[in-house]
Amino acid sequence: MSKKHTKRAQHERWLEIDEYWTPERMAAAVPENVPVTAEPAPAPPCELPGAFKTTLVQNPATKSPYQRAGALFFVREGVDYYGSASAITHNGILTAAHCLYGSTVRKYVSKAAYVPGYQEHDEPLGKWPLFGQPAVPDQWKAEVNRAWDYGFSKVGLGGKNGYSVLGNVTGYFQLAVELPGVRQWDVLGYPGDPIPGYPFDEEHMWSCVGDFTRQPTPHIIGKEGNLNSGSSGGPWLVPGRDYVNGVESYRNDEFPGENFSPYFDRDVVKLFEKTFRS
């Protein structure tokens, strides 16, 4: 396909998702649940949870690095959902696998749109349609294994006019893997279930800084935190750096005050390169 035809196809895709995801529809979207498990974690905590700091991000579209994260809207089985995601290259995003490929219906989502800096059903920077088939690990599709709950997707041209490149508008994070020395992360996401002291409402980005707690398996890590439904897919950032070193995946009822991510290793890099460099 020629560049001219590709640009036209991407703009037509943008027109489609722009018409579908109205402010009213975005406001009514159902938070994608962070999968909850009651399975006991075999590894004891290295730190007791409770020292995390969760704060509201004011006007994320106007501040670095927050404009590099946003809400992800998509349709599955006729239901409008939303989760969280982040820009990971000039034309692509990182999110949780269960926001791209259903853990129960075993199908890819449709009509997906990434809205960086989303706030109060407004798209201050515009929206970008997911373009082409998303990439999730084969292990996720086969086993729904939380150690593989991450995925990437290219996005087409978007923004306010349907012709803007994502990275030119928001910038993007760098992917960082195999960092055993990192013991703290700042997670960004859109939690939707209010809890005492935290008026989570689906419409605002929150930041949650917390320390490492446990590694229940070699491929899963935990941190202090209280983000919940809707934060799925939000980036785990190395504080003070533009590095993504994890992605919000799930919480465990046995361990309140903790959130969990797949451990980012070379397999994440392989999927990233397959998605964006092939």
C-alpha positions in Angstrom: 0.0 0.0 0.0 1.4 3.4 -1.0 2.1 6.1 1.6 -0.8 8.1 0.2 -3.2 5.3 0.6 -1.9 4.5 4.0 -2.4 8.1 5.2 -5.9 8.0 3.7 -6.8 4.7 5.4 -5.5 6.0 8.8 -7.5 9.2 8.5 -10.6 7.2 7.6 -10.0 5.1 10.7 -9.7 8.3 12.8 -13.0 9.6 11.4 -14.6 6.3 12.4 -13.4 6.3 16.0 -13.9 10.1 16.4 -17.6 9.7 15.4 -18.0 6.7 17.8 -16.2 8.0 20.9 -18.3 11.0 21.7 -17.8 12.7 25.0 -21.0 11.2 26.2 -19.9 7.7 25.2 -16.5 8.1 26.8 -18.1 9.2 30.0 -20.4 6.2 30.0 -17.7 3.6 29.3 -17.3 0.9 31.9 -13.9 0.6 33.7 -12.0 -2.4 32.7 -11.5 -4.4 35.8 -8.0 -5.1 37.2 -8.3 -8.9 37.4 -8.5 -9.9 41.1 -7.1 -13.1 42.3 -7.6 -14.8 45.7 -4.6 -17.1 45.1 -2.0 -16.7 47.9 1.3 -15.3 46.9 4.1 -17.7 47.9 6.7 -15.0 48.4 6.6 -13.0 51.6 6.6 -9.2 51.3 9.9 -7.5 51.5 8.1 -4.4 52.6 4.8 -4.0 54.3 2.4 -2.0 52.2 1.0 1.3 53.4 3.7 3.9 52.6 2.5 4.6 49.1 1.5 8.1 48.0 -1.5 8.4 45.7 -2.3 11.9 44.3 -4.6 13.4 41.7 -2.8 14.6 38.5 -4.1 18.1 37.7 -4.5 18.8 33.9 -2.2 15.9 32.8 -2.3 17.1 29.1 -0.3 20.2 30.0 2.5 18.6 32.0 5.4 16.3 31.3 5.5 13.3 31.6 1.8 13.0 32.3 0.7 13.8 28.7 2.5 10.6 27.6 -0.2 8.6 29.5 -3.9 8.5 28.9 -7.1 6.5 28.7 -7.8 3.6 26.3 -11.3 3.2 25.1 -12.5 0.0 23.3 -15.4 -2.3 22.6 -15.7 -5.9 23.6 -18.8 -8.0 23.0 -20.8 -4.9 22.3 -19.8 -3.2 25.6 -17.9 0.1 25.8 -14.9 -0.2 28.1 -11.9 1.9 29.1 -8.6 1.3 30.7 -5.2 3.1 30.8 -2.2 3.1 28.5 0.9 5.1 27.6 2.8 6.2 24.5 5.9 3.9 24.1 7.1 5.0 20.6 6.2 7.7 18.2 3.3 5.7 16.8 2.4 3.1 19.4 1.2 2.4 22.9 1.8 0.0 25.8 -1.1 -1.3 27.9 -2.3 -4.5 29.6 -2.9 -7.5 27.4 -6.4 -7.9 28.9 -7.2 -4.4 27.5 -6.3 -5.6 24.0 -7.3 -9.3 24.0 -10.2 -10.5 26.2 -9.2 -13.0 28.9 -12.6 -14.8 28.8 -13.9 -14.2 25.2 -10.5 -14.7 23.6 -11.0 -12.0 21.0 -9.2 -8.8 20.2 -11.0 -5.6 21.1 -12.5 -3.3 18.5 -13.1 0.4 17.9 -10.1 1.1 20.2 -8.9 4.7 20.7 -6.1 6.1 22.8 -6.8 9.5 24.4 -3.6 11.0 26.1 -4.2 13.4 29.0 -7.9 12.4 29.1 -9.9 14.3 31.8 -13.6 14.7 32.5 -14.6 13.1 29.2 -12.6 15.7 27.3 -9.8 14.9 24.9 -7.5 18.0 25.2 -4.9 16.6 22.7 -7.3 14.6 20.6 -7.6 10.8 20.1 -5.5 8.2 18.2 -7.1 5.0 16.7 -5.3 1.7 17.3 -4.3 0.6 13.8 -3.7 -3.0 12.8 -3.9 -6.0 15.1 -2.5 -5.4 18.6 0.3 -7.6 19.8 0.0 -9.7 23.0 2.2 -12.6 24.1 1.1 -16.0 22.9 1.2 -17.2 26.5 -1.5 -14.7 27.4 -3.8 -15.9 24.6 -3.2 -19.5 25.5 -3.1 -19.5 29.3 -4.4 -16.0 30.5 -1.2 -16.0 32.6 -0.8 -12.7 34.5 3.0 -12.9 34.0 2.2 -12.1 30.3 -0.4 -9.4 30.9 1.2 -6.8 28.6 0.7 -5.7 25.0 1.5 -3.2 22.4 -0.4 -1.6 19.5 0.4 0.7 16.7 -1.7 3.8 16.4 -2.6 5.6 13.2 -2.6 9.3 12.6 -4.9 11.2 15.0 -5.0 14.2 17.3 -7.5 16.9 16.8 -7.4 16.9 13.0 -6.8 13.2 12.3 -3.4 13.8 10.7 -1.0 14.2 13.7 1.7 11.7 14.7 1.3 10.7 18.4 4.9 11.2 19.4 5.1 14.6 17.8 2.3 15.8 20.1 2.9 14.0 23.4 6.4 12.5 23.2 6.7 9.0 24.5 8.3 6.9 27.2 11.4 4.6 26.8 11.0 0.9 27.5 13.3 -0.4 30.3 13.7 -4.1 31.2 15.6 -6.2 33.6 16.2 -3.6 36.2 16.5 -5.6 39.5 17.8 -2.6 41.3 14.6 -0.6 40.9 12.7 -0.7 44.1 10.1 2.1 43.5 7.7 3.0 40.8 5.2 5.8 40.0 2.1 4.3 38.4 -0.3 6.4 36.3 -3.9 5.4 35.6 -7.6 6.1 35.7 -9.0 4.2 38.7 -12.8 4.1 38.8 -13.9 2.7 42.1 -13.9 5.3 44.9 -12.4 4.3 48.2 -12.2 6.2 51.5 -9.9 9.2 51.1 -9.6 8.6 47.3 -12.5 9.9 45.1 -11.6 7.8 42.1 -14.2 8.6 39.4 -13.0 7.3 36.0 -12.5 10.8 34.7 -9.1 11.8 36.3 -5.6 10.5 36.1 -4.0 9.5 39.4 -0.3 9.0 40.3 0.6 6.2 42.8 4.2 6.1 44.1 5.1 3.0 46.1 8.0 0.7 46.9 8.6 -2.9 45.9 6.7 -5.4 48.1 7.1 -8.9 46.8 7.9 -11.1 43.8 5.2 -13.8 44.0 6.7 -15.6 40.9 9.9 -14.9 39.0 7.8 -13.1 36.3 5.5 -11.0 38.5 6.4 -8.1 40.8 4.3 -6.2 43.4 4.4 -2.7 44.8 2.6 -0.6 47.3 -0.5 1.0 45.9 -4.3 1.2 45.8 -5.2 1.8 42.1 -8.2 -0.2 41.0 -10.6 -0.8 38.1 -9.8 1.4 35.1 -6.1 1.7 35.9 -5.4 -1.5 34.0 -2.6 -0.9 31.5 -1.2 2.2 33.2 2.6 2.5 33.0 4.9 1.7 35.9 7.5 4.5 35.7 10.9 4.7 37.2 10.6 7.8 39.3 12.5 10.8 37.8 13.1 9.0 34.5 11.1 8.6 31.3 11.3 4.8 31.6 8.4 2.3 31.7 9.4 -0.7 33.7 6.0 -2.4 34.2 2.3 -2.1 33.5 -0.7 -2.2 35.9 -2.1 -5.7 35.7 -4.0 -6.9 38.8 -4.6 -6.8 42.5 -5.0 -9.6 45.0 -7.7 -9.6 47.7 -5.3 -11.5 50.0 -2.9 -8.5 49.9 -4.7 -5.1 50.1 -2.5 -2.1 49.5 -0.6 -3.8 46.7 -0.7 -3.8 42.9 1.1 -6.2 40.6 2.8 -6.1 37.2 4.5 -8.6 34.9 8.3 -8.5 35.4 9.7 -6.8 32.3 12.4 -8.9 30.8 13.8 -9.6 27.3 10.5 -11.2 26.2 8.9 -7.7 26.5 11.6 -6.3 24.2 11.1 -9.1 21.7 7.4 -8.3 21.4 8.1 -4.6 21.2 10.5 -5.1 18.3 8.1 -7.5 16.6 5.3 -4.9 16.8 7.2 -1.8 15.8 10.3 -2.8 13.9 9.1 -5.7 11.8 
